[in-house]
Amino acid sequence: MDNKKLAVIFPGMGYHSDKPLLYFSKRIARENSYEIIEVNYKFPHKAREIMNDKIRMQEAFETAADQIKEVLGNISFEDYSDVIFIGKSIGTALAAHFDNELQVGARHLVFTPVPQTFDIIRKNAGVVFHGLDDPWCPNDVAEAKCKELELTLYTVDKANHSLETKHVATDIRNLQDIMQKAEQFLLQG
């Protein structure tokens, strides 16, 4: 192991790696000598069609997992001194699933998790960023599960599932703070 580092990006349903949270965290990882792998998947439904529908949510998860399996199954994770999974929304649950299934032991940078993420993610696996106006994950769930699982929780006031508010200037300040915290976490590896 030559101190090689790997960051795997797990996007959300409508939140791809060219959007701010994933785009900038990917750039920070690259600047800090991480090899980047982005997994991509296509879903049978749009995000708004599966909200609060457990069956469709499970179908979306399984569809994405099948598409990811081929990419991640070919990676020798043991060749890396540090592996970080960077996920957004359903991507956070997929990251936790593959961390367990492939026994990676990855560190997790979790942007706006879905509640199912907390059923899968390992104890003390990383940091969670959660918007206090996120309709996908109730605040009490995020707070209780992060405490139970010893995950560091950062909340963003009045922020939605994209960690955005109704004010651009506020979003820019928040994004800077989020990325500083993400980089601090990344540098711990």
Backbone as numpy.savetxt, mean C-alpha at the origin, in Angstrom:
# Nx Ny Nz CAx CAy CAz Cx Cy Cz
24.16 -11.90 -0.85 23.31 -10.72 -0.85 24.20 -9.49 -0.85
24.12 -8.69 -1.88 24.99 -7.53 -2.06 24.30 -6.23 -1.66
23.51 -6.26 -0.60 22.77 -5.10 -0.16 21.82 -4.58 -1.25
21.30 -5.50 -2.05 20.30 -5.15 -3.05 18.98 -4.90 -2.34
18.26 -3.89 -2.80 16.99 -3.53 -2.18 15.90 -3.53 -3.26
14.70 -3.92 -2.87 13.59 -4.03 -3.80 12.35 -3.35 -3.25
11.68 -2.58 -4.09 10.38 -2.00 -3.76 9.37 -2.51 -4.79
8.30 -3.10 -4.30 7.24 -3.59 -5.19 6.02 -2.69 -4.99
5.51 -2.17 -6.09 4.38 -1.23 -6.07 3.10 -1.98 -6.39
2.11 -1.86 -5.49 0.80 -2.49 -5.65 -0.25 -1.37 -5.73
-0.67 -0.97 -6.93 -1.63 0.12 -7.06 -3.04 -0.26 -6.60
-3.89 0.75 -6.53 -5.30 0.53 -6.22 -6.09 0.31 -7.50
-7.39 0.24 -7.37 -8.24 -0.01 -8.54 -8.22 1.16 -9.52
-8.36 2.36 -9.02 -8.34 3.53 -9.89 -7.17 4.43 -9.58
-6.27 3.95 -8.76 -5.14 4.75 -8.32 -3.86 4.06 -8.75
-3.35 4.50 -9.90 -2.20 3.86 -10.51 -0.90 4.51 -10.05
0.21 3.98 -10.46 1.51 4.45 -9.97 1.94 5.79 -10.55
1.11 6.40 -11.39 1.43 7.74 -11.87 0.70 8.80 -11.05
-0.05 8.38 -10.04 -0.72 9.32 -9.14 0.20 9.62 -7.96
0.00 10.76 -7.30 1.01 11.29 -6.37 1.57 10.35 -5.30
0.75 9.64 -4.55 1.28 8.82 -3.46 2.24 7.75 -3.97
1.86 7.07 -5.02 2.71 6.00 -5.56 3.84 6.56 -6.41
3.56 7.58 -7.18 4.59 8.18 -8.04 5.77 8.68 -7.21
5.48 9.46 -6.17 6.57 10.02 -5.38 7.23 9.00 -4.47
6.48 8.06 -3.93 7.12 7.04 -3.10 8.02 6.15 -3.97
7.61 5.90 -5.20 8.45 5.13 -6.13 9.73 5.91 -6.45
9.63 7.20 -6.66 10.82 8.02 -6.92 11.76 8.04 -5.72
11.19 8.14 -4.53 12.01 8.13 -3.32 12.74 6.80 -3.20
12.04 5.72 -3.46 12.67 4.39 -3.40 13.81 4.30 -4.42
13.55 4.75 -5.62 14.59 4.70 -6.68 15.79 5.54 -6.28
15.55 6.74 -5.74 16.65 7.61 -5.31 17.49 6.97 -4.20
16.89 6.05 -3.48 17.58 5.37 -2.38 18.02 3.96 -2.76
18.26 3.77 -4.06 18.87 2.55 -4.61 17.99 1.31 -4.54
16.69 1.47 -4.52 15.79 0.32 -4.59 15.50 0.00 -6.04
15.55 -1.27 -6.37 15.05 -1.74 -7.65 13.53 -1.66 -7.55
12.87 -1.28 -8.63 11.42 -1.10 -8.60 10.74 -2.14 -9.48
9.73 -2.78 -8.93 8.85 -3.65 -9.72 7.43 -3.17 -9.48
6.72 -2.92 -10.55 5.33 -2.52 -10.45 4.45 -3.67 -10.91
3.52 -4.06 -10.08 2.57 -5.08 -10.52 1.33 -4.34 -11.01
0.73 -4.88 -12.03 -0.47 -4.27 -12.60 -1.54 -5.33 -12.74
-2.76 -4.90 -12.67 -3.87 -5.83 -12.76 -5.08 -5.09 -13.31
-5.97 -5.86 -13.92 -7.22 -5.32 -14.44 -8.35 -5.95 -13.66
-9.38 -5.17 -13.39 -10.50 -5.62 -12.58 -11.77 -5.77 -13.41
-12.65 -6.68 -12.99 -13.91 -6.86 -13.71 -14.93 -5.76 -13.41
-14.68 -4.97 -12.35 -15.63 -3.92 -11.95 -14.87 -2.64 -11.63
-15.59 -1.54 -11.63 -15.01 -0.27 -11.20 -15.10 -0.20 -9.67
-14.24 0.60 -9.07 -14.17 0.69 -7.61 -15.53 1.02 -7.00
-16.22 1.99 -7.57 -17.51 2.39 -6.97 -18.56 1.27 -7.05
-18.35 0.30 -7.95 -19.29 -0.81 -8.09 -19.07 -1.90 -7.03
-17.93 -1.87 -6.37 -17.68 -2.93 -5.38 -17.72 -2.43 -3.94
-17.76 -1.09 -3.76 -17.79 -0.56 -2.40 -18.97 -1.15 -1.64
-18.71 -1.68 -0.48 -19.72 -2.30 0.40 -20.33 -3.57 -0.18
-19.69 -4.17 -1.19 -20.16 -5.42 -1.76 -19.05 -6.46 -1.57
-19.17 -7.25 -0.51 -18.10 -8.19 -0.14 -17.82 -9.22 -1.23
-18.83 -9.66 -1.94 -18.63 -10.66 -2.98 -17.82 -10.08 -4.14
-18.21 -8.90 -4.61 -17.46 -8.27 -5.70 -16.06 -7.87 -5.26
-15.92 -7.46 -4.01 -14.59 -7.11 -3.49 -13.69 -8.34 -3.50
-14.23 -9.48 -3.08 -13.45 -10.71 -3.08 -13.10 -11.13 -4.51
-14.04 -10.98 -5.44 -13.77 -11.29 -6.85 -12.64 -10.41 -7.39
-12.68 -9.13 -7.06 -11.64 -8.20 -7.53 -10.28 -8.61 -6.95
-10.27 -8.97 -5.67 -9.03 -9.39 -5.02 -8.47 -10.63 -5.69
-9.31 -11.64 -5.91 -8.86 -12.89 -6.52 -8.39 -12.68 -7.96
-9.08 -11.82 -8.71 -8.69 -11.51 -10.08 -7.30 -10.89 -10.11
-7.08 -9.91 -9.23 -5.77 -9.25 -9.16 -4.70 -10.23 -8.69
-5.01 -11.03 -7.69 -4.02 -11.98 -7.15 -3.56 -12.95 -8.23
-4.49 -13.42 -9.05 -4.12 -14.33 -10.15 -3.16 -13.65 -11.12
-3.38 -12.38 -11.39 -2.53 -11.65 -12.33 -1.15 -11.36 -11.74
-1.08 -11.16 -10.44 0.18 -10.83 -9.77 1.05 -12.06 -9.56
0.42 -13.19 -9.32 1.13 -14.43 -8.95 2.27 -14.74 -9.91
2.01 -14.57 -11.19 3.02 -14.89 -12.20 4.25 -14.00 -12.07
4.04 -12.71 -11.83 5.15 -11.77 -11.73 5.97 -12.03 -10.46
5.30 -12.09 -9.32 6.01 -12.22 -8.05 6.58 -13.62 -7.84
5.97 -14.61 -8.44 6.46 -15.98 -8.28 7.83 -16.21 -8.86
8.27 -15.32 -9.74 9.58 -15.45 -10.40 10.68 -14.63 -9.73
10.38 -13.99 -8.61 11.36 -13.15 -7.93 12.01 -13.93 -6.79
13.33 -13.86 -6.72 14.06 -14.47 -5.60 14.22 -13.41 -4.51
13.22 -13.30 -3.65 13.22 -12.27 -2.62 14.41 -12.40 -1.66
14.89 -13.61 -1.48 16.01 -13.83 -0.56 17.31 -13.18 -1.07
17.33 -12.75 -2.32 18.50 -12.08 -2.88 18.60 -10.61 -2.45
17.59 -10.13 -1.76 17.53 -8.71 -1.38 17.72 -8.54 0.12
18.48 -7.52 0.49 18.68 -7.23 1.90 17.48 -6.51 2.50
16.69 -5.86 1.67 15.48 -5.16 2.14 14.43 -5.23 1.04
13.23 -5.61 1.41 12.10 -5.63 0.48 10.99 -4.80 1.11
10.50 -3.84 0.35 9.40 -3.02 0.82 8.25 -3.14 -0.17
7.06 -3.39 0.34 5.85 -3.43 -0.48 5.12 -2.11 -0.26
4.89 -1.39 -1.34 4.20 -0.10 -1.29 2.83 -0.30 -1.92
1.79 -0.21 -1.12 0.44 -0.48 -1.61 -0.51 0.67 -1.41
-1.53 0.69 -2.24 -2.59 1.69 -2.17 -3.92 0.96 -2.26
-4.80 1.19 -1.28 -6.15 0.65 -1.27 -6.16 -0.87 -1.35
-6.81 -1.45 -2.34 -6.84 -2.91 -2.47 -5.42 -3.47 -2.65
-4.53 -2.64 -3.17 -3.13 -3.04 -3.30 -2.47 -3.32 -1.97
-2.95 -2.70 -0.89 -2.39 -2.97 0.44 -2.75 -4.38 0.90
-3.96 -4.81 0.59 -4.38 -6.18 0.94 -3.63 -7.20 0.08
-3.46 -6.89 -1.20 -2.72 -7.78 -2.09 -1.26 -7.89 -1.66
-0.66 -6.78 -1.25 0.72 -6.79 -0.78 0.85 -7.69 0.46
-0.07 -7.53 1.40 -0.03 -8.35 2.63 -0.24 -9.82 2.30
-1.13 -10.09 1.37 -1.40 -11.48 0.96 -0.14 -12.13 0.39
0.52 -11.44 -0.53 1.71 -12.03 -1.17 2.90 -12.07 -0.23
2.96 -11.13 0.70 4.01 -11.19 1.71 3.88 -12.49 2.51
2.66 -12.82 2.88 2.41 -14.07 3.62 2.60 -15.30 2.74
1.98 -15.29 1.57 2.00 -16.47 0.70 3.42 -16.84 0.27
4.22 -15.83 -0.04 5.59 -16.08 -0.51 6.62 -16.01 0.61
6.14 -15.75 1.83 7.01 -15.66 3.03 8.18 -14.72 2.79
7.85 -13.51 2.34 8.86 -12.51 1.99 9.43 -11.83 3.23
8.56 -11.48 4.18 9.00 -10.69 5.33 9.23 -9.24 4.95
8.45 -8.75 4.00 8.59 -7.38 3.50 8.15 -6.37 4.55
8.70 -5.18 4.42 8.19 -4.03 5.18 7.09 -3.41 4.31
6.07 -2.83 4.97 4.92 -2.33 4.23 4.73 -0.83 4.42
4.59 -0.15 3.29 4.18 1.24 3.24 2.74 1.20 2.74
1.80 1.46 3.63 0.38 1.23 3.39 -0.34 2.56 3.22
-0.78 2.84 2.00 -1.55 4.04 1.72 -3.03 3.68 1.64
-3.83 4.27 2.49 -5.29 4.11 2.53 -5.73 2.66 2.40
-5.52 1.87 3.44 -5.89 0.46 3.38 -7.39 0.25 3.30
-7.77 -0.90 2.79 -9.15 -1.36 2.91 -9.19 -2.20 4.19
-10.33 -2.34 4.84 -10.38 -3.08 6.10 -9.79 -4.49 6.02
-9.93 -5.15 4.88 -9.43 -6.51 4.70 -7.91 -6.58 4.86
-7.21 -5.49 4.62 -5.76 -5.47 4.78 -5.37 -5.90 6.19
-6.13 -5.44 7.17 -5.80 -5.70 8.56 -6.03 -7.17 8.95
-6.77 -7.91 8.12 -6.96 -9.34 8.38 -5.76 -10.15 7.89
-4.90 -9.54 7.08 -3.83 -10.28 6.41 -2.43 -9.81 6.83
-2.28 -8.52 7.06 -0.94 -7.97 7.27 -0.32 -8.48 8.57
0.99 -8.68 8.52 1.73 -9.15 9.70 1.80 -8.07 10.77
1.94 -8.51 11.99 2.14 -7.61 13.11 3.47 -6.87 12.91
3.47 -5.57 13.24 4.66 -4.73 13.21 5.33 -4.71 11.83
4.52 -4.73 10.77 5.05 -4.82 9.40 5.33 -3.48 8.76
4.83 -2.38 9.33 5.10 -1.12 8.65 4.29 0.05 9.13
4.07 0.99 8.20 3.35 2.22 8.50 2.10 2.32 7.62
1.08 2.97 8.20 -0.21 3.13 7.54 -0.54 4.61 7.46
-0.97 5.06 6.29 -1.46 6.42 6.10 -2.96 6.33 5.80
-3.75 7.03 6.60 -5.21 6.91 6.53 -5.84 8.30 6.56
-6.75 8.55 5.63 -7.51 9.79 5.62 -8.70 9.69 6.55
-8.92 10.72 7.35 -10.01 10.68 8.33 -11.39 10.82 7.71
-11.47 11.13 6.41 -12.74 11.15 5.69 -12.76 10.07 4.60
-12.05 8.98 4.84 -11.97 7.88 3.87 -13.21 6.99 4.01
-14.05 6.94 2.97 -15.27 6.12 3.07 -15.01 4.62 2.97
-13.81 4.22 2.56 -13.51 2.80 2.37 -13.11 2.10 3.66
-12.58 2.84 4.62 -12.10 2.23 5.86 -12.48 3.12 7.04
-13.36 2.66 7.90 -13.76 3.47 9.06 -12.56 3.80 9.96
-12.56 5.00 10.51 -11.46 5.45 11.36 -11.25 4.53 12.56
-12.35 4.09 13.18 -12.19 3.24 14.37 -11.52 1.91 14.01
-11.78 1.40 12.82 -11.15 0.16 12.37 -9.65 0.39 12.17
-9.31 1.46 11.46 -7.89 1.76 11.21 -7.14 1.95 12.52
-7.72 2.72 13.43 -7.05 3.00 14.70 -6.90 1.74 15.55
-7.97 0.98 15.71 -7.92 -0.22 16.55 -6.98 -1.27 15.97
-7.07 -1.50 14.67 -6.24 -2.53 14.05 -4.77 -2.14 14.03
-4.47 -0.87 13.80 -3.07 -0.45 13.83 -2.49 -0.62 15.23
-3.29 -0.31 16.23 -2.82 -0.49 17.61 -2.60 -1.97 17.91
-3.58 -2.79 17.55 -3.51 -4.24 17.79 -2.32 -4.86 17.06
-2.08 -4.44 15.84 -1.03 -5.04 15.00 0.31 -4.31 15.11
0.37 -3.31 15.97 1.60 -2.53 16.17 2.12 -1.93 14.87
1.19 -1.35 14.12 1.52 -0.64 12.89 1.49 0.85 13.20
2.48 1.59 12.74 2.49 3.03 12.94 1.39 3.63 12.07
0.52 4.45 12.67 -0.60 5.05 11.95 -0.40 6.56 11.86
-0.46 7.05 10.63 -0.48 8.49 10.38 -1.83 8.82 9.77
-2.52 9.79 10.35 -3.82 10.18 9.81 -3.72 11.57 9.18
-4.58 11.78 8.20 -4.62 13.06 7.51 -6.04 13.60 7.67
-6.14 14.73 8.34 -7.43 15.35 8.64 -8.18 15.75 7.36
-9.45 15.45 7.33 -10.35 15.81 6.22 -9.92 15.24 4.87
-9.14 14.16 4.90 -8.64 13.57 3.66 -9.45 12.33 3.27
-9.64 12.16 1.98 -10.42 11.05 1.44 -9.54 9.83 1.16
-10.02 8.93 0.34 -9.31 7.68 0.05 -8.05 7.89 -0.80
-7.88 9.07 -1.33 -6.64 9.42 -2.05 -5.75 10.30 -1.18
-6.11 10.44 0.08 -5.44 11.34 1.04 -5.46 12.78 0.55
-6.57 13.15 -0.11 -6.75 14.50 -0.60 -7.93 15.16 0.09
-7.84 16.47 0.22 -8.92 17.27 0.80 -9.56 18.05 -0.34
-10.32 19.05 0.00 -10.93 19.87 -1.04 -10.08 21.09 -1.41
-8.86 21.14 -0.85 -8.01 22.32 -1.05 -6.63 21.91 -1.56
-6.27 22.39 -2.73 -5.02 22.00 -3.38 -3.81 22.37 -2.52
-3.78 23.57 -1.97 -2.62 23.98 -1.17 -2.45 23.06 0.04
-3.54 22.69 0.66 -3.49 21.76 1.80 -2.97 20.41 1.33
-3.43 19.95 0.18 -3.00 18.65 -0.35 -1.49 18.63 -0.63
-0.97 19.73 -1.14 0.47 19.81 -1.42 1.26 19.76 -0.13
0.83 20.49 0.88 1.52 20.44 2.18 1.42 19.04 2.79
0.23 18.45 2.71 0.04 17.09 3.25 0.92 16.08 2.52
0.98 16.20 1.19 1.79 15.27 0.40 3.26 15.38 0.78
3.74 16.58 1.00 5.13 16.75 1.42 5.37 16.05 2.76
4.47 16.23 3.70 4.61 15.58 5.02 4.54 14.06 4.89
3.61 13.57 4.10 3.46 12.13 3.89 4.73 11.54 3.27
5.27 12.21 2.27 6.47 11.69 1.59 7.70 11.76 2.51
7.77 12.77 3.36 8.88 12.82 4.32 8.81 11.63 5.28
7.62 11.32 5.74 7.43 10.18 6.65 7.70 8.86 5.91
7.25 8.78 4.66 7.49 7.57 3.86 8.99 7.37 3.65
9.70 8.45 3.38 11.15 8.33 3.17 11.86 7.92 4.47
11.43 8.47 5.59 12.02 8.06 6.88 11.83 6.57 7.10
10.65 6.07 6.80 10.38 4.64 6.94 11.25 3.83 5.99
11.34 4.29 4.77 12.13 3.58 3.76 13.60 3.50 4.17
14.11 4.57 4.74 15.53 4.61 5.13 15.85 3.73 6.34
14.84 3.23 7.01 15.06 2.34 8.16 15.50 0.95 7.73
15.37 0.64 6.43 15.66 -0.71 5.93 17.10 -0.97 5.64
